Amino acid sequence: MNEKKLTYLALGDSYTIGEGLQESDRYPNLLVQKLREATSLDWQAPKIIAKTGWTVDELNEGINQADLGDKTFDLVTLSIGVNNQYRGRPVEDYKLEFEAMLKRAIAFAGNKSEMSLYSPFQIGGSLLLQLAKA
């Protein structure tokens, strides 16, 4: 095993926190378990910043309250946006908020060039491609 334990930051809403599930059954915890089993890499327990019902702006405030400073992580996942849609918020606002949140998530990952993108909205491939190239 590596001496350094790898770190994982999971950002999101109910999909991330696993509303109603045991802590061990939450997606971030299951992912770390699978990564430990499938590789020789050693992972810390994930840092989860997520709450059922959160919109992008509420996640942003949750991150601010977590006071992560300039800390970076080996892996960062972001699952957010369905509650923006559920609450009937304008898609144009989501585009701006999601872009800022995605950039923030990328910064938490140390601005690594490797990433995978998923959005619950069809917000236009051009926006996602522009962000992926940034």
N, C-alpha and C positions, 0 to 999 in steps of 0.2 A: 504494500500500500504506500501511497505517497505520504510524506510527512505532513504536508499542508492539506487541510480539509477544504474541499471546494464549497463555495457558498452559492445560495440560490435565493433570489428575491421574487416572490409571487405577488403580483399586483392585480387587483380586480374587484369583483362584486360577488354575488352568491355562487356563481360557477366556481370561483376560486376558493372561497371559504367553505364550500360544501354544505350549504344550509341543511340542517337536520341530520348530518352525518357525524359519526364518531370522528374525532380528530385524526385517527390513523387512516380513515377512509377518504380524507380530503385529497383532492387531486395533487397538490404540491407534495404532500407526504407520500402518496403512492408513487409519484414520479421519482422522488429521492430513493425510495425503497427499490424500485426497479433499476435505477442507475447503479446503486450499490451492488445489486445482484448480477447485473449484466456486464459490469466492468470491474477493473481493479482499482477504480477511483474511490476515494473516501469523501463523503459529503456530510456537511453539517446539516442539522435539521433546517428546513426552509424558514426564512423570514417571510411571514405572510402579512400583507397589508391589504385587507379586503373586508367588505361588509355587505350583507344582503341589502339590496336596494340602492347601492351607491351608483351615482352618475359619475361622469368623468371629472367634473369639478369637485365633487365630494371625495373622490379618490385622491385628487391633488391635495386637498386639505388634509386627508388622512396621512399622506406621505409627509407633509409639512409637520404634522404633529408627532410623527414617528422620529423626527429629528435624526435622519440618516447622514446629514452633512455631505461630505464628499466621498463617502464610502462607495466602493464598487463591488460587484458580485460577478461570479463566474458564469452564472446563468440568470436571466431575468425573463419572466413571462408576464404578459399583459393581456387581460381579458376584461374588457369594459365596453359599455355602450348600450346594452340592451335596455337598461333603465332610462337612458336618455330617450330612446324610442318609445318605451312603455309610458313615460310621462308626457309624451307628445311634444317634446322639445324639437325645435327646428333642426333639420339635418345640416344646414349651413353652420349652425353653432357647433354641432358635433364635429364637423370637419376640422374646424379651428382648434377645438379643445383636444380632439384625438391626436392631431398633428403635434401639438405641444406636449401631450402626455407621452406619445411615442418617442419623441426626442428626449424626454426626461428618462424614459425607460432605457433608451440606448446609452445615455450618459451613465446610468447606474451599471450598465454592462461594460463600462470602460470604453465606450465608443468603438466597440468591436465591429468589424465589417460584416461578420456572419450573422444573419438573422432570418427568422421566418415570420411572416406576417399573416394575420387573420383578422377579419373584421366582421361583426355581425350585420353590418350594413353594406349595401352596394353603394359606396361613396365615390366611385369612379376610380378605375384602375390607374389613371394617370397620377392621382394624388399619391397612392401607395407606391407606385414606381418612382415618383420623384423623391419620396422619403427614403426609399430603399437605396437610391443612388446617392443621397446626401451624405 
